[in-house]
Amino acid sequence: MYILIALILLPLIEIAVFIQVGGLIGVWPTLALILLTTFAGAALLRSQGFATAQRAREALTRNELPVAEVFDGFCLVAAGVLLLTPGFVTDTFGALLFIPAFRNFLRKRLVTHFQRRGQMRVFVDGMEVDPTKPFSNPSRPSQPGVIDGEFREIKSSSGEVPPGSAPGSPSGAQTDEPRDLPPPDSRWRPPHSSR
């Protein structure tokens, strides 16, 4: 609904601004100004786009999530489209999106809005990341995780597990019940262990 209203109102506003500016400076200077903003937008998109891509690559090499860089890239594409569209209103919005401080403000507002609605949680390698602070340390989720491990079953020639060779039991023990002890070379010691 809002998009439909914007698509109807924006051309009408642009036409009204064209008429006002054309009346002030003339038709040819108005057209020249539109062409100038188009070329300026293309040049800004190229220079800032390369810089944003470089920052995203650097963040990835530091094993950081490039949330700010991805958002900046999206804003720069939108700014380029707005500046390539003829019109003074779209050029104004496009020029605002080229300002890094405005993009930071917009990103923080959008992230806060989506977090407040509970629609945005970012996870990297199973850890939750705060997208408003791209250089923050990720935190582990509160749910229990999966622990990978390896085991091997030692069987005797008869195919049964010999006593005392069950995982966790000390070697030489004469019991059929496994004990919850770590291997001898482990640094972990259970709280009830006397070792």
C-alpha positions as CSV (number, residue, x, y, z in Angstrom):
1,M,0.0,0.0,0.0
2,Y,2.8,2.4,1.0
3,I,4.8,1.5,-2.1
4,L,1.8,2.2,-4.3
5,I,1.3,5.6,-2.7
6,A,5.0,6.4,-3.1
7,L,5.0,5.4,-6.8
8,I,2.0,7.7,-7.4
9,L,3.3,10.7,-5.4
10,L,7.0,10.6,-6.3
11,P,6.6,11.4,-10.0
12,L,4.1,14.2,-9.2
13,I,6.5,15.7,-6.7
14,E,9.4,15.4,-9.2
15,I,7.3,17.1,-11.9
16,A,6.4,20.0,-9.5
17,V,10.1,20.4,-8.5
18,F,11.2,20.3,-12.2
19,I,8.7,23.1,-13.0
20,Q,9.9,25.2,-10.1
21,V,13.6,24.8,-10.8
22,G,13.0,25.2,-14.6
23,G,11.2,28.5,-13.8
24,L,14.1,29.7,-11.7
25,I,17.1,28.7,-13.8
26,G,15.6,27.8,-17.2
27,V,15.0,24.5,-19.1
28,W,18.5,23.9,-20.4
29,P,20.4,24.5,-17.1
30,T,17.8,22.2,-15.4
31,L,18.5,19.4,-17.9
32,A,22.3,20.0,-17.5
33,L,22.0,19.8,-13.7
34,I,20.1,16.5,-14.0
35,L,22.8,15.1,-16.3
36,L,25.5,16.3,-13.9
37,T,24.0,14.6,-10.9
38,T,23.7,11.4,-13.0
39,F,27.5,11.4,-13.8
40,A,28.4,12.4,-10.3
41,G,26.3,9.6,-8.9
42,A,28.0,7.0,-11.2
43,A,31.5,8.3,-10.1
44,L,30.6,8.3,-6.4
45,L,29.2,4.8,-6.7
46,R,32.3,3.5,-8.3
47,S,34.7,5.0,-5.7
48,Q,32.7,4.3,-2.6
49,G,31.7,0.8,-3.9
50,F,35.3,-0.2,-4.3
51,A,36.2,1.1,-0.8
52,T,33.2,-0.8,0.7
53,A,34.1,-4.0,-1.0
54,Q,37.7,-3.7,0.3
55,R,36.5,-3.1,3.8
56,A,34.2,-6.2,3.5
57,R,37.2,-8.3,2.4
58,E,39.3,-7.1,5.3
59,A,36.6,-7.9,7.8
60,L,36.2,-11.4,6.3
61,T,40.0,-12.0,6.6
62,R,39.8,-11.0,10.3
63,N,36.9,-13.6,10.7
64,E,34.4,-10.8,11.4
65,L,30.9,-10.5,10.1
66,P,30.8,-7.6,7.6
67,V,27.3,-6.4,8.5
68,A,28.1,-2.7,8.2
69,E,29.8,-3.3,4.8
70,V,27.0,-5.3,3.4
71,F,24.5,-2.6,4.5
72,D,26.7,0.1,3.1
73,G,26.9,-1.8,-0.2
74,F,23.1,-2.1,-0.3
75,C,22.8,1.7,0.4
76,L,25.3,2.6,-2.3
77,V,23.4,0.5,-4.9
78,A,20.2,2.3,-3.9
79,A,22.0,5.6,-4.0
80,G,23.3,4.9,-7.5
81,V,19.8,3.9,-8.7
82,L,18.3,7.1,-7.1
83,L,20.9,9.3,-8.7
84,L,20.6,7.7,-12.1
85,T,16.8,8.3,-12.0
86,P,16.1,11.8,-13.3
87,G,14.7,14.1,-10.6
88,F,15.8,16.4,-7.8
89,V,14.0,14.6,-5.0
90,T,15.5,11.2,-5.9
91,D,18.9,12.9,-6.3
92,T,18.6,14.3,-2.8
93,F,17.9,10.9,-1.3
94,G,20.6,9.3,-3.3
95,A,23.1,12.0,-2.2
96,L,22.2,11.4,1.4
97,L,22.9,7.7,1.1
98,F,26.5,8.5,-0.1
99,I,27.2,10.1,3.3
100,P,28.7,7.5,5.7
101,A,27.4,9.1,8.8
102,F,23.8,9.0,7.4
103,R,24.3,5.3,6.5
104,N,25.5,4.5,10.0
105,F,22.5,6.4,11.5
106,L,20.1,4.5,9.1
107,R,21.7,1.1,9.9
108,K,21.5,1.6,13.6
109,R,17.8,2.7,13.4
110,L,16.8,-0.2,11.2
111,V,18.7,-2.8,13.3
112,T,17.1,-1.4,16.5
113,H,13.7,-1.4,14.8
114,F,14.0,-5.1,13.8
115,Q,15.5,-6.2,17.1
116,R,12.6,-4.5,19.0
117,R,10.1,-6.4,16.8
118,G,12.1,-9.6,17.5
119,Q,12.8,-10.3,13.8
120,M,16.5,-10.0,13.7
121,R,19.1,-12.3,15.3
122,V,22.5,-12.9,13.6
123,F,24.4,-16.1,14.1
124,V,28.0,-16.8,12.9
125,D,29.4,-20.3,13.5
126,G,26.7,-21.0,16.1
127,M,27.4,-17.8,18.0
128,E,25.1,-14.8,18.2
129,V,26.6,-11.5,16.9
130,D,25.3,-8.0,17.7
131,P,25.0,-6.4,14.2
132,T,25.1,-2.9,15.6
133,K,28.6,-3.6,16.8
134,P,30.4,-5.3,14.0
135,F,33.7,-5.6,16.0
136,S,32.1,-7.1,19.1
137,N,32.9,-10.6,20.3
138,P,30.2,-13.2,19.5
139,S,28.4,-14.9,22.3
140,R,27.4,-18.5,22.5
141,P,23.7,-19.3,22.4
142,S,22.1,-20.3,25.7
143,Q,20.9,-23.6,24.2
144,P,23.0,-26.7,24.7
145,G,25.3,-27.4,21.8
146,V,26.5,-30.6,20.1
147,I,29.8,-32.0,21.2
148,D,31.7,-34.1,18.6
149,G,33.9,-36.9,19.8
150,E,35.6,-40.1,18.7
151,F,35.6,-43.4,20.4
152,R,36.8,-46.9,19.7
153,E,35.5,-50.2,21.1
154,I,38.1,-52.7,22.2
155,K,37.0,-56.3,21.8
156,S,38.7,-59.5,22.8
157,S,39.1,-62.4,20.4
158,S,35.8,-63.8,21.6
159,G,34.1,-60.5,20.5
160,E,33.3,-59.2,24.0
161,V,34.6,-56.1,25.6
162,P,37.3,-57.2,28.1
163,P,36.8,-56.0,31.7
164,G,38.7,-52.9,32.5
165,S,39.1,-51.8,28.9
166,A,35.8,-50.0,28.7
167,P,36.2,-46.3,27.8
168,G,36.8,-44.2,31.0
169,S,37.8,-47.1,33.2
170,P,41.4,-47.2,34.4
171,S,43.5,-49.9,32.9
172,G,43.8,-53.1,34.9
173,A,40.5,-52.6,36.7
174,Q,38.6,-55.8,37.4
175,T,35.1,-54.4,37.0
176,D,32.5,-54.8,34.3
177,E,31.0,-51.3,35.0
178,P,32.6,-48.4,33.2
179,R,33.7,-45.5,35.4
180,D,33.5,-41.8,34.6
181,L,37.1,-41.1,34.7
182,P,39.0,-39.2,32.1
183,P,41.9,-40.8,30.2
184,P,45.3,-40.5,32.1
185,D,46.7,-37.9,29.7
186,S,43.6,-35.6,30.0
187,R,43.9,-32.2,31.8
188,W,40.3,-32.4,32.9
189,R,39.7,-33.9,36.4
190,P,36.2,-34.6,37.8
191,P,35.4,-32.7,41.0
192,H,35.4,-35.9,43.1
193,S,38.8,-37.1,41.7
194,S,41.7,-37.2,44.2
195,R,44.3,-37.0,41.5
